[in-house]
Amino acid sequence: MRVVICGGGVIGACTAWFLRRRGIDVIVVERTEIAAAASGKAGGFLARDWCTGTPLDALARRSFALHAQLPGEIAGDWGYRPMTAYSGLVVPDGDARRNLPSALGWLANGVAIAQTIGTTATTAIVHPRKFTSFLMDAALTQGVQLRRGRISGIVRDADGITASGVQVEGSVIEADAVVIAMGPWSLLAAQWMNLPAIYGQRSPSIVYDTGGDVPADALFLEHEDNGVAVSIEVFPRADGSTHITALSDIAPLPLDPAAVTPDQDAIARLQAMSERLSPLFRPEKIIARQACFRPVTQDGLPLIGKVPQSEGVYVATGHNVWGILNAPATGEALAQLIAEGTTQIDLSPFDPARLGPLDPSLLHAR
């Protein structure tokens, strides 16, 4: 059996790894580079039980466990480490608490820590680009093939339903099954099959070189920006970098992932907020000013499973802020579904058929 995976992000890499472990021939087709989009620019934060009470709970718990397990199975250091997570408030100007020392000594005065919301048993982090790259490298070592090129369609049998391959740069790669894992660019696949709407939410971020000065403490803070409350997230990584993000918005999705750029006004505002958090976040310490588009769906749940009205076609996208967290369990479940027809985790809440097909006018508007 041969499976073609469309997309070289974290979902594609995890799916390739778990399929190959079952002895299945796999070809990954990527237009730009591995982890080129959100898989390389996200925060990489992991939480075991933050989806409790939602349809994502079982997927998140299984994936959190896999994240802890994979460093013992795959060569490479992608910075997996448990961490503590805190919520808090950046005290606004004029508040009497503005000059009070923070409970965390590396933060500036007036950054008030409210409570612990994650412990080293329940929260962790990876460097997303390194995680995706090492996982893909491991899959390639096991025999997965990587092809560069832009996918332009699904090839089908005479019945018009059953997939027999994909079109890439004018040629055909034959396959028994096809997986669409192109993040928000999975929207383009709606031209070839019956897929629900997928949207891209843009998230700007700044990465600082903080060395060993910032402990393993993730922060989720409320910050007042121009009179509006803004949530800002801080993720220190094991490699000495710290990822800070806020001010997500909806923007047109470029056709080429390589064309994604941050809004400069949002980056300037984010930099000003970051400098308010700690003297460690200085302009000369900035490694990257960037943005990525996270794939989201109408109901906030991912699309994982068989594509309606298509045989041998599967999709995995729409994970929103939990893409890095839930990638291993998503890849494992897809591999089970393709190879065995059943899954360890109930995927019915994520069935693509639960949502109606994409309105073609949305696609043409892009």
SULTA-V217766 format. One record per run of one state. SS is the DSSP state (H for helix, E for strand, L for the rest). FROM is the first residue (numbers start at 1). TO is the last residue. If there is no record, write none. Layout:
BEGIN
SS	FROM	TO
SS	FROM	TO
END
This chain:
BEGIN
L	1	1
E	2	6
L	7	9
H	10	21
L	22	24
E	25	30
L	31	37
H	38	41
L	42	44
E	45	47
L	48	56
H	57	70
L	71	80
E	81	82
L	83	83
E	84	90
L	91	95
H	96	99
L	100	110
E	111	118
L	119	122
E	123	125
L	126	127
H	128	141
L	142	144
E	145	148
L	149	150
E	151	156
L	157	161
E	162	168
L	169	170
E	171	174
L	175	176
E	177	180
L	181	182
H	183	191
L	192	198
E	199	209
L	210	216
E	217	225
L	226	227
E	228	236
L	237	240
E	241	250
L	251	256
H	257	259
L	260	263
H	264	277
L	278	282
H	283	285
E	286	296
L	297	302
E	303	306
L	307	310
E	311	311
L	312	312
E	313	317
L	318	319
H	320	340
L	341	347
H	348	350
L	351	351
H	352	354
L	355	359
H	360	365
L	366	366
END
